[in-house]
């Protein structure tokens, strides 16, 4: 592991009334230990897992690619401030890394094309092909295979979004291999029961008032998918079944 621990400081929050500081999970959770090369954040939408993942990235000095800012009907001055109220404990000093988010990957791929227009060799770092000329799933796997061979800390926010089940299994195998090689550490927010099955991974659930470690079979995602596969008629009425 490169990153050993993240400590949250609720006593220093500028407010407890606005997002994300209003979430119970950020008021009750004081620390998260990373004692496995792969750590998985799981929980329902809105529980704070992606917000914490981004805060960790920023606190670690990892750049997050952004599209240009859009106007919003309501402005929250606290929305992007969580990183100021967490502290990191490294094993042997800070390492480089990257943040992947499915919503911002297309922006990165387009920027890469612009760089490659001046120096086509830039594409050699990502399989030799433009990421925008491949299907979304293919471009993601090209990026993952190339980037995760480099020593570092890697944060991924719901990478399964554009991946087929087969590609998710390919990513699962890649995570297992890269983490066992000892040079890469992964922190991943996911809804995928396939990725949650990563061997030896530590799973943290955000579905409690404070973040709790859980076993794979205890996750709602595993239970729901298992129940659906065993009795799909329970979820799909006879008039809706195809």
C-alpha positions in Angstrom: 0.0 0.0 0.0 1.0 3.6 -0.6 -1.8 5.3 1.3 -2.3 3.8 4.8 -5.1 5.9 6.3 -7.5 8.8 5.8 -8.6 10.8 8.8 -11.7 13.0 8.7 -11.9 16.1 11.0 -15.6 16.8 11.7 -14.8 19.2 14.5 -13.2 21.5 11.9 -16.0 21.5 9.4 -17.1 25.0 8.3 -20.8 23.9 8.5 -22.9 20.9 9.3 -26.0 22.1 7.5 -24.8 22.0 3.9 -23.6 19.2 1.6 -21.4 17.3 2.0 -20.8 18.2 5.6 -24.5 17.5 6.5 -24.2 13.8 5.6 -24.1 11.7 8.8 -21.4 9.5 7.3 -19.0 12.4 7.3 -20.0 13.5 10.8 -19.6 10.0 12.3 -16.7 8.6 10.4 -13.3 9.6 11.9 -10.9 7.4 9.9 -10.7 4.9 7.1 -7.8 2.4 7.0 -6.3 1.0 3.8 -4.8 -2.3 4.6 -5.5 -4.0 1.2 -4.1 -3.1 -2.3 -7.7 -2.8 -3.4 -10.3 -0.9 -1.4 -13.9 -0.7 -2.5 -16.5 1.9 -1.5 -20.1 0.6 -1.8 -23.5 2.2 -1.0 -26.6 3.7 -2.4 -26.5 6.9 -4.5 -26.1 10.0 -2.4 -24.3 8.3 0.5 -21.1 10.2 -0.1 -18.8 7.5 -1.5 -17.9 9.4 -4.7 -17.6 12.7 -2.8 -15.1 11.2 -0.5 -13.2 9.6 -3.4 -12.8 13.0 -5.1 -11.8 14.6 -1.8 -9.1 11.9 -1.3 -7.8 12.5 -4.9 -7.5 16.3 -4.4 -5.9 15.9 -0.9 -3.4 13.5 -2.5 -2.5 16.1 -5.2 -4.1 14.0 -8.0 -5.6 16.1 -10.8 -9.3 15.5 -11.7 -10.1 16.3 -15.3 -13.1 18.7 -15.5 -15.3 20.0 -18.2 -16.0 23.7 -18.2 -18.2 24.8 -15.3 -21.9 25.1 -15.9 -24.3 27.5 -14.4 -26.5 26.1 -11.6 -29.8 27.4 -10.1 -28.4 27.0 -6.6 -24.8 27.6 -5.6 -23.2 25.6 -2.7 -19.9 27.1 -1.6 -19.1 24.0 0.4 -19.6 21.4 -2.3 -15.9 21.0 -3.1 -14.3 21.7 0.3 -14.2 18.3 1.9 -10.6 17.7 0.9 -9.6 20.6 3.2 -10.8 18.7 6.3 -9.2 15.3 5.7 -5.6 14.2 6.3 -3.6 11.5 4.7 -1.1 9.0 6.1 1.4 7.6 3.6 3.5 4.5 4.0 6.7 5.8 2.3 5.7 9.3 1.1 3.3 10.5 -1.5 3.1 8.8 -4.9 1.7 9.8 -8.2 -1.6 8.5 -9.4 -4.8 9.3 -11.3 -8.5 9.7 -10.8 -11.0 8.1 -13.2 -14.6 9.2 -13.5 -16.9 7.9 -16.2 -18.4 11.4 -16.6 -15.1 13.1 -17.3 -13.3 10.4 -19.3 -14.6 11.6 -22.6 -13.2 15.1 -21.9 -9.8 13.5 -21.3 -10.0 11.4 -24.4 -10.7 14.5 -26.5 -7.8 16.3 -25.0 -5.5 13.3 -25.8 -6.5 13.6 -29.4 -5.5 17.3 -29.4 -2.1 16.3 -27.9 -1.7 13.5 -30.4 -2.3 15.9 -33.3 1.0 17.6 -32.4 2.8 14.3 -31.2 1.1 11.1 -32.3 3.5 9.3 -29.9 1.2 10.4 -27.1 -1.2 7.6 -28.2 1.5 4.9 -27.5 0.8 5.3 -23.8 -2.8 4.2 -24.4 -2.5 1.3 -26.8 -1.5 3.3 -29.9 -5.1 4.2 -30.9 -7.2 7.2 -30.4 -9.5 6.6 -27.5 -12.3 8.5 -29.2 -12.3 6.1 -32.2 -13.0 3.1 -30.1 -16.2 2.2 -28.4 -16.6 3.7 -24.9 -16.0 0.3 -23.3 -13.0 -0.5 -25.5 -11.4 2.9 -24.9 -11.8 2.5 -21.1 -10.1 -0.9 -21.1 -7.3 0.5 -23.3 -6.8 3.3 -20.8 -6.9 0.9 -17.8 -4.4 -1.6 -19.3 -1.9 1.2 -20.1 -2.2 3.5 -17.1 -2.3 0.9 -14.3 1.1 -0.6 -15.2 2.7 2.5 -13.7 3.4 2.5 -10.0 0.9 4.7 -8.1 -2.4 5.3 -6.4 -5.5 5.0 -8.5 -9.0 6.2 -7.7 -11.9 5.1 -9.8 -15.5 6.3 -9.6 -18.0 3.7 -10.9 -15.8 2.4 -13.7 -18.4 -0.2 -14.6 -20.8 2.4 -16.0 -19.8 1.8 -19.7 -18.4 -1.8 -19.3 -20.2 -5.0 -20.3 -20.1 -7.8 -17.7 -17.3 -9.4 -19.8 -15.2 -6.2 -19.7 -15.9 -5.9 -15.9 -14.4 -9.3 -15.5 -11.4 -8.2 -17.5 -11.0 -5.1 -15.3 -11.4 -7.3 -12.2 -8.5 -9.6 -13.4 -6.4 -6.5 -14.2 -7.0 -5.0 -10.7 -6.0 -8.4 -9.1 -2.8 -8.6 -11.2 -1.7 -5.0 -10.8 -2.3 -5.0 -7.0 -0.6 -8.4 -6.5 2.5 -7.0 -8.3 2.9 -4.6 -5.4 3.2 -1.3 -7.3 -0.4 -0.2 -7.6 -3.1 0.6 -5.0 -6.7 1.1 -5.9 -9.6 2.8 -4.2 -12.9 2.3 -6.1 -16.4 3.5 -5.7 -18.7 0.9 -7.4 -22.1 -0.6 -7.7 -20.8 -3.7 -9.5 -21.1 -7.1 -7.8 -18.4 -8.3 -10.2 -15.8 -5.7 -9.1 -16.9 -6.1 -5.5 -15.7 -9.7 -5.8 -12.0 -8.7 -6.2 -9.9 -11.2 -4.3 -8.6 -9.9 -1.0 -10.2 -6.5 -1.4 -11.4 -4.5 1.6 -15.1 -3.3 1.2 -16.4 -0.3 3.0 -20.2 0.3 3.1 -21.5 3.9 3.2 -25.0 2.7 4.0 -24.5 3.2 7.8 -24.2 6.3 9.9 -20.5 5.7 9.9 -18.5 3.9 7.2 -18.3 0.2 8.1 -16.2 -2.7 6.7 -18.4 -5.5 5.3 -17.9 -8.9 3.6 -18.8 -9.4 0.0 -21.8 -11.5 0.8 -23.1 -8.9 3.2 -23.4 -6.2 0.6 -26.9 -5.2 -0.6 -25.6 -5.4 -4.2 -24.6 -9.1 -3.8 -27.8 -10.0 -2.1 -30.0 -8.2 -4.6 -28.3 -9.7 -7.7 -28.3 -13.2 -6.1 -31.9 -13.0 -5.2 -32.8 -11.7 -8.7 -30.9 -14.5 -10.5 -32.5 -17.2 -8.3 -36.0 -15.9 -8.7 -36.4 -13.2 -11.3 -40.2 -13.5 -11.3 -40.2 -12.1 -7.8 -39.0 -8.8 -9.4 -40.8 -8.9 -12.8 -44.5 -9.4 -12.8 -46.0 -12.0 -15.3 -47.6 -9.2 -17.4 -44.2 -7.5 -17.8 -42.0 -10.5 -18.4 -40.6 -10.8 -21.9 
